[in-house]
Amino acid sequence: MNIERIKKCQNCGRDLPIEARFCPYCMTKLIDEDGTIIKKTSVNRKRNIFIIIAIILV
Ligand SMILES: [Zn+2]
């Protein structure tokens, strides 16, 4: 199950925790992937809030 929480550094290829924002081995920033995930999460949260408000109004 731990395999799902591991991603590989695009620069040196070492295994890193999925939460890692940078590679401690080569100091390469991994913010690009995290940024994409954060954007998707924020959109989903806004949709969920909108749906909840819509349900309350109805
Ligand atoms: Zn690396």
PDB file of the backbone (N, CA, C, O) and the ligand in Angstrom, with CONECT records:
HET     ZN  A 101       1
ATOM      1  N   MET A   1       0.842  -1.206   0.000  1.00  0.00           N
ATOM      2  CA  MET A   1       0.000   0.000   0.000  1.00  0.00           C
ATOM      3  C   MET A   1       0.876   1.255   0.000  1.00  0.00           C
ATOM      4  O   MET A   1       0.450   2.320  -0.447  1.00  0.00           O
ATOM      5  N   ASN A   2       2.110   1.116   0.509  1.00  0.00           N
ATOM      6  CA  ASN A   2       2.988   2.280   0.570  1.00  0.00           C
ATOM      7  C   ASN A   2       3.366   2.775  -0.821  1.00  0.00           C
ATOM      8  O   ASN A   2       3.732   3.938  -0.992  1.00  0.00           O
ATOM      9  N   ILE A   3       3.278   1.900  -1.806  1.00  0.00           N
ATOM     10  CA  ILE A   3       3.683   2.277  -3.157  1.00  0.00           C
ATOM     11  C   ILE A   3       2.832   3.441  -3.664  1.00  0.00           C
ATOM     12  O   ILE A   3       3.325   4.292  -4.403  1.00  0.00           O
ATOM     13  N   GLU A   4       1.566   3.482  -3.274  1.00  0.00           N
ATOM     14  CA  GLU A   4       0.695   4.543  -3.765  1.00  0.00           C
ATOM     15  C   GLU A   4       1.083   5.902  -3.209  1.00  0.00           C
ATOM     16  O   GLU A   4       0.721   6.929  -3.782  1.00  0.00           O
ATOM     17  N   ARG A   5       1.817   5.925  -2.100  1.00  0.00           N
ATOM     18  CA  ARG A   5       2.204   7.202  -1.496  1.00  0.00           C
ATOM     19  C   ARG A   5       3.614   7.599  -1.899  1.00  0.00           C
ATOM     20  O   ARG A   5       4.200   8.492  -1.287  1.00  0.00           O
ATOM     21  N   ILE A   6       4.160   6.960  -2.902  1.00  0.00           N
ATOM     22  CA  ILE A   6       5.513   7.277  -3.336  1.00  0.00           C
ATOM     23  C   ILE A   6       5.488   7.783  -4.767  1.00  0.00           C
ATOM     24  O   ILE A   6       4.815   7.228  -5.635  1.00  0.00           O
ATOM     25  N   LYS A   7       6.236   8.846  -4.985  1.00  0.00           N
ATOM     26  CA  LYS A   7       6.419   9.339  -6.347  1.00  0.00           C
ATOM     27  C   LYS A   7       7.907   9.471  -6.599  1.00  0.00           C
ATOM     28  O   LYS A   7       8.696   9.607  -5.664  1.00  0.00           O
ATOM     29  N   LYS A   8       8.289   9.431  -7.868  1.00  0.00           N
ATOM     30  CA  LYS A   8       9.710   9.483  -8.200  1.00  0.00           C
ATOM     31  C   LYS A   8      10.125  10.883  -8.608  1.00  0.00           C
ATOM     32  O   LYS A   8       9.395  11.591  -9.303  1.00  0.00           O
ATOM     33  N   CYS A   9      11.314  11.269  -8.161  1.00  0.00           N
ATOM     34  CA  CYS A   9      11.861  12.563  -8.550  1.00  0.00           C
ATOM     35  C   CYS A   9      12.146  12.552 -10.041  1.00  0.00           C
ATOM     36  O   CYS A   9      12.781  11.634 -10.561  1.00  0.00           O
ATOM     37  N   GLN A  10      11.671  13.583 -10.718  1.00  0.00           N
ATOM     38  CA  GLN A  10      11.871  13.644 -12.163  1.00  0.00           C
ATOM     39  C   GLN A  10      13.321  13.927 -12.513  1.00  0.00           C
ATOM     40  O   GLN A  10      13.733  13.712 -13.653  1.00  0.00           O
ATOM     41  N   ASN A  11      14.104  14.406 -11.552  1.00  0.00           N
ATOM     42  CA  ASN A  11      15.489  14.779 -11.828  1.00  0.00           C
ATOM     43  C   ASN A  11      16.444  13.620 -11.558  1.00  0.00           C
ATOM     44  O   ASN A  11      17.265  13.285 -12.412  1.00  0.00           O
ATOM     45  N   CYS A  12      16.343  12.993 -10.355  1.00  0.00           N
ATOM     46  CA  CYS A  12      17.299  11.958  -9.982  1.00  0.00           C
ATOM     47  C   CYS A  12      16.641  10.576  -9.919  1.00  0.00           C
ATOM     48  O   CYS A  12      17.348   9.572  -9.828  1.00  0.00           O
ATOM     49  N   GLY A  13      15.310  10.500  -9.964  1.00  0.00           N
ATOM     50  CA  GLY A  13      14.628   9.216 -10.030  1.00  0.00           C
ATOM     51  C   GLY A  13      14.475   8.515  -8.703  1.00  0.00           C
ATOM     52  O   GLY A  13      14.028   7.368  -8.668  1.00  0.00           O
ATOM     53  N   ARG A  14      14.832   9.165  -7.605  1.00  0.00           N
ATOM     54  CA  ARG A  14      14.684   8.533  -6.296  1.00  0.00           C
ATOM     55  C   ARG A  14      13.231   8.544  -5.842  1.00  0.00           C
ATOM     56  O   ARG A  14      12.440   9.391  -6.256  1.00  0.00           O
ATOM     57  N   ASP A  15      12.893   7.583  -4.979  1.00  0.00           N
ATOM     58  CA  ASP A  15      11.534   7.507  -4.445  1.00  0.00           C
ATOM     59  C   ASP A  15      11.338   8.570  -3.378  1.00  0.00           C
ATOM     60  O   ASP A  15      12.180   8.736  -2.494  1.00  0.00           O
ATOM     61  N   LEU A  16      10.227   9.288  -3.461  1.00  0.00           N
ATOM     62  CA  LEU A  16       9.923  10.342  -2.492  1.00  0.00           C
ATOM     63  C   LEU A  16       8.500  10.163  -1.998  1.00  0.00           C
ATOM     64  O   LEU A  16       7.660   9.628  -2.722  1.00  0.00           O
ATOM     65  N   PRO A  17       8.206  10.606  -0.764  1.00  0.00           N
ATOM     66  CA  PRO A  17       6.824  10.583  -0.288  1.00  0.00           C
ATOM     67  C   PRO A  17       5.969  11.507  -1.136  1.00  0.00           C
ATOM     68  O   PRO A  17       6.438  12.545  -1.603  1.00  0.00           O
ATOM     69  N   ILE A  18       4.708  11.127  -1.335  1.00  0.00           N
ATOM     70  CA  ILE A  18       3.818  11.888  -2.208  1.00  0.00           C
ATOM     71  C   ILE A  18       3.621  13.302  -1.689  1.00  0.00           C
ATOM     72  O   ILE A  18       3.287  14.204  -2.457  1.00  0.00           O
ATOM     73  N   GLU A  19       3.828  13.507  -0.375  1.00  0.00           N
ATOM     74  CA  GLU A  19       3.638  14.845   0.196  1.00  0.00           C
ATOM     75  C   GLU A  19       4.838  15.752  -0.035  1.00  0.00           C
ATOM     76  O   GLU A  19       4.755  16.958   0.200  1.00  0.00           O
ATOM     77  N   ALA A  20       5.967  15.182  -0.496  1.00  0.00           N
ATOM     78  CA  ALA A  20       7.201  15.954  -0.634  1.00  0.00           C
ATOM     79  C   ALA A  20       7.028  17.088  -1.632  1.00  0.00           C
ATOM     80  O   ALA A  20       6.527  16.897  -2.740  1.00  0.00           O
ATOM     81  N   ARG A  21       7.458  18.280  -1.209  1.00  0.00           N
ATOM     82  CA  ARG A  21       7.385  19.434  -2.110  1.00  0.00           C
ATOM     83  C   ARG A  21       8.703  19.661  -2.830  1.00  0.00           C
ATOM     84  O   ARG A  21       8.769  20.410  -3.804  1.00  0.00           O
ATOM     85  N   PHE A  22       9.758  19.005  -2.340  1.00  0.00           N
ATOM     86  CA  PHE A  22      11.042  19.080  -3.041  1.00  0.00           C
ATOM     87  C   PHE A  22      11.822  17.814  -2.755  1.00  0.00           C
ATOM     88  O   PHE A  22      11.571  17.131  -1.763  1.00  0.00           O
ATOM     89  N   CYS A  23      12.768  17.501  -3.625  1.00  0.00           N
ATOM     90  CA  CYS A  23      13.579  16.300  -3.469  1.00  0.00           C
ATOM     91  C   CYS A  23      14.766  16.607  -2.559  1.00  0.00           C
ATOM     92  O   CYS A  23      15.567  17.483  -2.886  1.00  0.00           O
ATOM     93  N   PRO A  24      14.905  15.904  -1.411  1.00  0.00           N
ATOM     94  CA  PRO A  24      16.012  16.165  -0.497  1.00  0.00           C
ATOM     95  C   PRO A  24      17.348  15.674  -1.037  1.00  0.00           C
ATOM     96  O   PRO A  24      18.399  16.057  -0.524  1.00  0.00           O
ATOM     97  N   TYR A  25      17.321  14.829  -2.069  1.00  0.00           N
ATOM     98  CA  TYR A  25      18.559  14.271  -2.608  1.00  0.00           C
ATOM     99  C   TYR A  25      19.221  15.229  -3.592  1.00  0.00           C
ATOM    100  O   TYR A  25      20.442  15.391  -3.575  1.00  0.00           O
ATOM    101  N   CYS A  26      18.430  15.861  -4.444  1.00  0.00           N
ATOM    102  CA  CYS A  26      18.994  16.760  -5.452  1.00  0.00           C
ATOM    103  C   CYS A  26      18.414  18.168  -5.337  1.00  0.00           C
ATOM    104  O   CYS A  26      18.730  19.041  -6.145  1.00  0.00           O
ATOM    105  N   MET A  27      17.547  18.390  -4.307  1.00  0.00           N
ATOM    106  CA  MET A  27      16.995  19.716  -4.036  1.00  0.00           C
ATOM    107  C   MET A  27      16.156  20.258  -5.199  1.00  0.00           C
ATOM    108  O   MET A  27      16.040  21.470  -5.381  1.00  0.00           O
ATOM    109  N   THR A  28      15.579  19.350  -5.974  1.00  0.00           N
ATOM    110  CA  THR A  28      14.712  19.784  -7.059  1.00  0.00           C
ATOM    111  C   THR A  28      13.306  20.053  -6.533  1.00  0.00           C
ATOM    112  O   THR A  28      12.739  19.219  -5.827  1.00  0.00           O
ATOM    113  N   LYS A  29      12.750  21.190  -6.864  1.00  0.00           N
ATOM    114  CA  LYS A  29      11.403  21.521  -6.406  1.00  0.00           C
ATOM    115  C   LYS A  29      10.364  20.713  -7.171  1.00  0.00           C
ATOM    116  O   LYS A  29      10.472  20.542  -8.385  1.00  0.00           O
ATOM    117  N   LEU A  30       9.359  20.218  -6.458  1.00  0.00           N
ATOM    118  CA  LEU A  30       8.298  19.407  -7.060  1.00  0.00           C
ATOM    119  C   LEU A  30       6.960  20.127  -6.941  1.00  0.00           C
ATOM    120  O   LEU A  30       5.905  19.494  -6.887  1.00  0.00           O
ATOM    121  N   ILE A  31       7.014  21.445  -6.902  1.00  0.00           N
ATOM    122  CA  ILE A  31       5.806  22.232  -6.649  1.00  0.00           C
ATOM    123  C   ILE A  31       4.818  22.118  -7.804  1.00  0.00           C
ATOM    124  O   ILE A  31       3.612  22.259  -7.604  1.00  0.00           O
ATOM    125  N   ASP A  32       5.317  21.866  -9.006  1.00  0.00           N
ATOM    126  CA  ASP A  32       4.435  21.830 -10.165  1.00  0.00           C
ATOM    127  C   ASP A  32       3.331  20.795  -9.982  1.00  0.00           C
ATOM    128  O   ASP A  32       2.158  21.089 -10.214  1.00  0.00           O
ATOM    129  N   GLU A  33       3.703  19.574  -9.565  1.00  0.00           N
ATOM    130  CA  GLU A  33       2.690  18.536  -9.385  1.00  0.00           C
ATOM    131  C   GLU A  33       1.745  18.900  -8.245  1.00  0.00           C
ATOM    132  O   GLU A  33       0.530  18.747  -8.366  1.00  0.00           O
ATOM    133  N   ASP A  34       2.309  19.382  -7.137  1.00  0.00           N
ATOM    134  CA  ASP A  34       1.478  19.742  -5.990  1.00  0.00           C
ATOM    135  C   ASP A  34       0.531  20.881  -6.356  1.00  0.00           C
ATOM    136  O   ASP A  34      -0.635  20.867  -5.964  1.00  0.00           O
ATOM    137  N   GLY A  35       1.020  21.859  -7.100  1.00  0.00           N
ATOM    138  CA  GLY A  35       0.185  22.987  -7.491  1.00  0.00           C
ATOM    139  C   GLY A  35      -1.024  22.516  -8.280  1.00  0.00           C
ATOM    140  O   GLY A  35      -2.135  23.009  -8.087  1.00  0.00           O
ATOM    141  N   THR A  36      -0.801  21.562  -9.169  1.00  0.00           N
ATOM    142  CA  THR A  36      -1.918  21.048  -9.955  1.00  0.00           C
ATOM    143  C   THR A  36      -2.941  20.380  -9.046  1.00  0.00           C
ATOM    144  O   THR A  36      -4.147  20.558  -9.217  1.00  0.00           O
ATOM    145  N   ILE A  37      -2.456  19.617  -8.086  1.00  0.00           N
ATOM    146  CA  ILE A  37      -3.363  18.927  -7.171  1.00  0.00           C
ATOM    147  C   ILE A  37      -4.149  19.937  -6.343  1.00  0.00           C
ATOM    148  O   ILE A  37      -5.351  19.775  -6.135  1.00  0.00           O
ATOM    149  N   ILE A  38      -3.467  20.979  -5.872  1.00  0.00           N
ATOM    150  CA  ILE A  38      -4.131  21.987  -5.045  1.00  0.00           C
ATOM    151  C   ILE A  38      -5.232  22.683  -5.843  1.00  0.00           C
ATOM    152  O   ILE A  38      -6.316  22.937  -5.317  1.00  0.00           O
ATOM    153  N   LYS A  39      -4.959  22.990  -7.107  1.00  0.00           N
ATOM    154  CA  LYS A  39      -5.968  23.659  -7.929  1.00  0.00           C
ATOM    155  C   LYS A  39      -7.200  22.770  -8.076  1.00  0.00           C
ATOM    156  O   LYS A  39      -8.331  23.238  -7.947  1.00  0.00           O
ATOM    157  N   LYS A  40      -6.971  21.475  -8.350  1.00  0.00           N
ATOM    158  CA  LYS A  40      -8.108  20.568  -8.495  1.00  0.00           C
ATOM    159  C   LYS A  40      -8.899  20.491  -7.197  1.00  0.00           C
ATOM    160  O   LYS A  40     -10.130  20.484  -7.210  1.00  0.00           O
ATOM    161  N   THR A  41      -8.177  20.432  -6.063  1.00  0.00           N
ATOM    162  CA  THR A  41      -8.847  20.328  -4.771  1.00  0.00           C
ATOM    163  C   THR A  41      -9.681  21.568  -4.496  1.00  0.00           C
ATOM    164  O   THR A  41     -10.816  21.462  -4.032  1.00  0.00           O
ATOM    165  N   SER A  42      -9.125  22.753  -4.781  1.00  0.00           N
ATOM    166  CA  SER A  42      -9.862  23.989  -4.510  1.00  0.00           C
ATOM    167  C   SER A  42     -11.118  24.049  -5.366  1.00  0.00           C
ATOM    168  O   SER A  42     -12.164  24.492  -4.892  1.00  0.00           O
ATOM    169  N   VAL A  43     -11.033  23.616  -6.605  1.00  0.00           N
ATOM    170  CA  VAL A  43     -12.205  23.637  -7.481  1.00  0.00           C
ATOM    171  C   VAL A  43     -13.278  22.705  -6.928  1.00  0.00           C
ATOM    172  O   VAL A  43     -14.460  23.049  -6.894  1.00  0.00           O
ATOM    173  N   ASN A  44     -12.851  21.525  -6.498  1.00  0.00           N
ATOM    174  CA  ASN A  44     -13.812  20.569  -5.958  1.00  0.00           C
ATOM    175  C   ASN A  44     -14.480  21.128  -4.708  1.00  0.00           C
ATOM    176  O   ASN A  44     -15.680  20.937  -4.508  1.00  0.00           O
ATOM    177  N   ARG A  45     -13.707  21.824  -3.861  1.00  0.00           N
ATOM    178  CA  ARG A  45     -14.284  22.381  -2.640  1.00  0.00           C
ATOM    179  C   ARG A  45     -15.325  23.441  -2.992  1.00  0.00           C
ATOM    180  O   ARG A  45     -16.400  23.481  -2.394  1.00  0.00           O
ATOM    181  N   LYS A  46     -15.005  24.299  -3.964  1.00  0.00           N
ATOM    182  CA  LYS A  46     -15.959  25.331  -4.348  1.00  0.00           C
ATOM    183  C   LYS A  46     -17.235  24.684  -4.887  1.00  0.00           C
ATOM    184  O   LYS A  46     -18.338  25.138  -4.584  1.00  0.00           O
ATOM    185  N   ARG A  47     -17.087  23.638  -5.675  1.00  0.00           N
ATOM    186  CA  ARG A  47     -18.263  22.952  -6.211  1.00  0.00           C
ATOM    187  C   ARG A  47     -19.089  22.358  -5.085  1.00  0.00           C
ATOM    188  O   ARG A  47     -20.317  22.449  -5.092  1.00  0.00           O
ATOM    189  N   ASN A  48     -18.412  21.745  -4.110  1.00  0.00           N
ATOM    190  CA  ASN A  48     -19.126  21.126  -2.993  1.00  0.00           C
ATOM    191  C   ASN A  48     -19.900  22.181  -2.208  1.00  0.00           C
ATOM    192  O   ASN A  48     -21.052  21.960  -1.834  1.00  0.00           O
ATOM    193  N   ILE A  49     -19.266  23.328  -1.960  1.00  0.00           N
ATOM    194  CA  ILE A  49     -19.945  24.396  -1.215  1.00  0.00           C
ATOM    195  C   ILE A  49     -21.157  24.879  -2.004  1.00  0.00           C
ATOM    196  O   ILE A  49     -22.229  25.098  -1.440  1.00  0.00           O
ATOM    197  N   PHE A  50     -20.977  25.044  -3.321  1.00  0.00           N
ATOM    198  CA  PHE A  50     -22.089  25.514  -4.154  1.00  0.00           C
ATOM    199  C   PHE A  50     -23.240  24.513  -4.114  1.00  0.00           C
ATOM    200  O   PHE A  50     -24.404  24.903  -4.028  1.00  0.00           O
ATOM    201  N   ILE A  51     -22.918  23.244  -4.174  1.00  0.00           N
ATOM    202  CA  ILE A  51     -23.959  22.204  -4.133  1.00  0.00           C
ATOM    203  C   ILE A  51     -24.688  22.237  -2.794  1.00  0.00           C
ATOM    204  O   ILE A  51     -25.914  22.137  -2.744  1.00  0.00           O
ATOM    205  N   ILE A  52     -23.928  22.378  -1.708  1.00  0.00           N
ATOM    206  CA  ILE A  52     -24.531  22.425  -0.372  1.00  0.00           C
ATOM    207  C   ILE A  52     -25.471  23.621  -0.263  1.00  0.00           C
ATOM    208  O   ILE A  52     -26.581  23.491   0.252  1.00  0.00           O
ATOM    209  N   ILE A  53     -25.033  24.795  -0.746  1.00  0.00           N
ATOM    210  CA  ILE A  53     -25.878  25.996  -0.696  1.00  0.00           C
ATOM    211  C   ILE A  53     -27.148  25.771  -1.527  1.00  0.00           C
ATOM    212  O   ILE A  53     -28.245  26.138  -1.106  1.00  0.00           O
ATOM    213  N   ALA A  54     -26.990  25.170  -2.699  1.00  0.00           N
ATOM    214  CA  ALA A  54     -28.128  24.918  -3.569  1.00  0.00           C
ATOM    215  C   ALA A  54     -29.138  24.009  -2.876  1.00  0.00           C
ATOM    216  O   ALA A  54     -30.345  24.232  -2.971  1.00  0.00           O
ATOM    217  N   ILE A  55     -28.651  22.995  -2.184  1.00  0.00           N
ATOM    218  CA  ILE A  55     -29.544  22.067  -1.471  1.00  0.00           C
ATOM    219  C   ILE A  55     -30.288  22.797  -0.364  1.00  0.00           C
ATOM    220  O   ILE A  55     -31.484  22.582  -0.169  1.00  0.00           O
ATOM    221  N   ILE A  56     -29.581  23.664   0.363  1.00  0.00           N
ATOM    222  CA  ILE A  56     -30.221  24.410   1.452  1.00  0.00           C
ATOM    223  C   ILE A  56     -31.309  25.330   0.905  1.00  0.00           C
ATOM    224  O   ILE A  56     -32.388  25.433   1.490  1.00  0.00           O
ATOM    225  N   LEU A  57     -31.033  25.997  -0.209  1.00  0.00           N
ATOM    226  CA  LEU A  57     -31.998  26.927  -0.786  1.00  0.00           C
ATOM    227  C   LEU A  57     -33.232  26.177  -1.286  1.00  0.00           C
ATOM    228  O   LEU A  57     -34.358  26.663  -1.179  1.00  0.00           O
ATOM    229  N   VAL A  58     -32.999  25.001  -1.827  1.00  0.00           N
ATOM    230  CA  VAL A  58     -34.141  24.236  -2.341  1.00  0.00           C
ATOM    231  C   VAL A  58     -34.967  23.690  -1.188  1.00  0.00           C
ATOM    232  O   VAL A  58     -35.973  23.017  -1.413  1.00  0.00           O
TER     233      VAL A  58
HETATM  234 ZN    ZN A 101      15.845  14.296  -6.930  1.00  0.00          ZN2+
END
